Amino acid sequence: SQMATLYKHASEAPTAPRLLNPKISGEFEAVILKALEKDPCERFQSYPELIDALLPPTEPMIPAAR
């Protein structure tokens, strides 16, 4: 029924993406799961925050002094 589907969506955690596709990295899975959090405060708070999580870390423009 529609009510059962709505209840399931609102209350149950999503299936771990790596169970559906083992080729997904743990880092990407963490981004997906954060985007799907039930509590809006636990999700990404902005589009730039999501993009930052998806982009690989960059090298610093100036190497650290040794």
C-alpha positions in Angstrom: 0.0 0.0 0.0 1.0 3.6 -0.4 1.0 4.2 3.4 3.4 1.2 4.0 5.7 2.6 1.3 5.6 6.1 2.9 6.2 4.7 6.3 9.2 2.6 5.1 10.7 5.6 3.3 10.3 7.8 6.4 11.5 5.3 9.0 13.9 2.7 7.5 17.5 3.3 6.6 18.3 2.8 2.9 20.2 -0.2 1.7 23.9 0.4 1.8 25.0 1.3 -1.7 28.0 -1.1 -1.6 25.6 -4.0 -1.0 24.0 -3.1 -4.3 27.3 -2.4 -6.1 30.5 -3.5 -4.4 32.6 -1.3 -6.8 31.3 1.8 -5.0 34.1 3.2 -2.8 33.5 3.6 0.9 34.0 7.3 0.6 31.3 7.6 -2.1 29.0 5.4 -0.1 29.4 7.8 2.9 28.4 10.8 0.7 25.3 8.9 -0.7 24.2 7.9 2.8 24.7 11.4 4.2 22.6 12.8 1.3 19.8 10.3 2.2 19.8 11.0 6.0 16.3 11.2 7.4 17.1 14.1 9.7 17.6 17.2 7.6 20.2 18.5 10.0 22.3 15.4 9.2 22.2 15.9 5.5 24.4 18.3 3.4 23.3 21.8 4.2 24.1 23.3 0.8 25.0 22.3 -2.7 28.6 23.5 -2.3 29.0 21.3 0.7 27.8 18.3 -1.3 30.1 19.2 -4.2 33.1 19.5 -1.8 32.4 16.0 -0.5 32.3 14.6 -4.0 35.5 16.3 -5.3 38.8 14.7 -4.5 41.1 16.6 -2.1 43.4 19.0 -3.9 47.1 19.5 -3.4 48.0 22.8 -1.6 49.1 25.6 -3.9 52.2 26.2 -1.8 54.0 23.2 -0.3 54.4 23.2 3.4 57.8 24.2 4.8 60.0 21.3 5.9 
